[in-house]
Amino acid sequence: MDQGPGVHLEGKGWNETKNAILVSAESQTSAVDPQPDPPACFLNSQHVAKLTETAKTRENTGESDDLPEQQASSKAQRKCRAKQPPHKPKRLLRTVLSSMRPSRQFGAQMQREARRRRFDEASRQAFLGDGLACNWTIHETYFPKFVPILDFTHAVTYLFRAAALCTRSREEAWSVYADWMTKTWRGQVLNLGGTLYYLCSVLDGSSRYIVHHEICESMTEPDVETFRAAWPT
């Protein structure tokens, strides 16, 4: 008895579940960094190791980087969420989309929902995603005017893995990771293999999102002035 293609979508192969959260929020901008130090959970070695292990496993199996709720609710992460600083954006409305259609079709669904929510009228627009290539294809195709932002948790896992590859002991790896992670959070210089890289970033003063960034091997005062001219605060 033919029961149809089921979840395999017309026999074309498996398509994973795709999820998108569309959030409207209000916040105040700030002339200074309201949170110069990273959250404590990113300086918790067990928490960071678990994040990295989960991300690597999902990367090897081709799964989505989205963490199931039961895996994400570690003590360290709950501690991070326990107290919301006053500069954090206040959420006004959230809607969620889920689909098993291909990413291009899902992107069109996201665009329709964003238009229905009148996101185009917002004074600040951001597209937040992890490292999956399809996320950024959706951004380029359907949300080109939105500021692209890499989820900081995703960046943390890569910094942790890079530190482990560049050092000879766990203690040294953790020290290097903590230094890189803190400097990345603050938009400061990175030392990779003896080469100094400057991460010049523009931050949303209230949410800590990186609204634009450039990585350079040199950074002079004229470079900074050019950057400021291109991205006025």
N, C-alpha and C positions, 0 to 999 in steps of 0.2 A: 504493500500500500504506500503510495507516494504521499509523504507528509510535507513536501516542500523543502526548501533549502535551509530553513531554520536560521540559526545564527551565522551560518556560513555565507549568507548573502549571495544567492544565485550561483552557488558552486564556485565562486571566484577566490575562495580562500578565506582565512580567518581575518577579521577586522577587530582590533581591540576597542574597548569602550573609551570614548573621548569625552572629557568633561571640561567645561569652561564656567568660570564664575565672573559675573559682571557686577561690579560694585560701584555705587555712588557714595561719596564721602565728602565731608567738609573738614578743612584744616586751615591753620594759619602758617604762613611762611615765616622764616626767621633769618636775620642777618648773620647769625652765628650758628655753629653746629650745636643743636640742642642735645645731642647724644654722642659725644666723641668716643666713648668706649663701647666696644661690642657687647652684646648680651652675654651673660655668664654661661649660658648653655654652650656657646661656641668655644669656651675655654674649659669645658668638661671633657676629658679625654675619652671616657667611655661613651658618652653621647656622640661625639664626633666620629669615633671609630665605628659605631653602629650605623650612623648616617652613611659613612663612606662604604661600608660593606654592603649595605642595602642598595646603594646607588650602583656599585660595581656589578652586583649580581643581576640587577635589572638591565644594566647596559649590555652584559654578556648574553642575556636571553632575549634582548630586543623588546622588553616590556616597557611600559610607561614609567617615568620617574615618579609619578604620583605615589605617595606612601599611603597604605591603608591606615585607617584611623587607629586600629589597634597597635600598629607598629610605631606610629608617630607619637603616641601618648606616653613618652618616657618621662621619668621624674624631672630630668633636666629641662625638657621642653615645657612641661607644665609649670615649672618654676619661672621660665622666661615669660609665660603668659599670665602669671599670677597677678602681677602689678603692671597696669598699662600706664606709661608715663603720660603726663598731660599734653605733650606735643603730638601724640599719636592721632591720626585722623579719626573722626567720629563717623562711623558707618551710618548711612541714611537708608540705603536700600540695596538688597542683594538678590539677584536672580541666578539660577543655575541651569545650564544646558548640558544634556548628555545624549550621546548618539553613538551608533556603530557604523555610520556611514564613513566613506573615505575622508581624509583630512580636508581636501578641497571643498567638498560639499559641506563639511562641518564648519569651515571658515565662513561660507556664505550664510549658514544659519546664525553664526555669531554676529556677523555684520547686520543681519536683519534685526536681531535682538538689540544690538547697540543703537541702531537707528530708532527703534521703537522706544528705547530708553532716552533718546535724545542726547547721546554722548557727544555728538558733534558740537553741542552748545556749551560743553564744559570748558572752563578756562584752562584746565590742565588735564591732559589725556595721557594715559600710560598703558602699555601692553606688557604684562609680566608673564614670563614663562621660564621653563627649565631648558636644558640643553638639546632637546629633541629638534632635529632639523625642520620637521613639519610645522612646529610652532612658529618658526621665523618665516617660513614660506607663507603661512596664514597672515602673519603680520605684514609682510611686504605686499601681499596681494590685496588684503581687505582692510588693513589698518595702517597704511603707510605714513599717516600724519601723527600717529600715536608714538610716544617716546618708548623705544624698546628697552626693557629692563630685564636683566638676568636675575633670577631668584638667587639671593645671597647664599642660601643653603646649598644650592648647586655649586656655586663658586667655592664654598668651604670644602666640599668633598674633593675637588680637584687640587686645591692647595694642600690638603692633608696627604693626598697620594703623591704629589710632586715632592713634598718635604721628605716623605719616606724613601723615595728613590734617590734623593740627593744626599742622604746622610747614612751613617753606619750604625747608629744605635737608636733605640726607641726614645731615649731621653733627648738626644740631639734632634731627632725628627720632630718631636713635640715642641721643642724650643723654637725651631725654625718655623714650624707651622704657625705657632702662636704669634710670632713676629710678623710673618707674611699676612696672616689673617687680620691682625689688628691694623697693619698699615693699609691693607686693601679697604678695610672698613672706613679708615680715615682719609683715603685717597692719597697716600704717601708713596714713597719710592720702594721698589722691590729689587733685591739683589739675587739674580739668577745666574749661577755659574760664573760669577765674577763680573757680570755685566749688570749695570744699574739701569733699571727700567722705571720710568716715572709714570704713575697712573694719575692723570689729570682728569678730574671728574667734576661734574656739576650735580649737586645733591638737592633733592627736594628737602627743604629745611624742616618740614614737619614729619615726613614719613621715612626718611633715610633712604629713599629710592634714588638710584643713580639715574639721572635723566639724560646724561650724556657722558661719554668717557673716551679718552685716547691714551694709548700706551706709547711712550716715546723713549728713545735711548739718550736723549738730551733734553734739558729744559732750561731755557734762559729767560730772562725777564721779558724780552720782546715776544718770546713764544707764549708766555703767560698772558701778556696784554692782547695778543692776537686771539687767544682762546677766549678771553673775557669779552672781546668785541663781538665774537661770533655767538657767544652764549651769555648775554648780559643778565645780571642777577636783578 
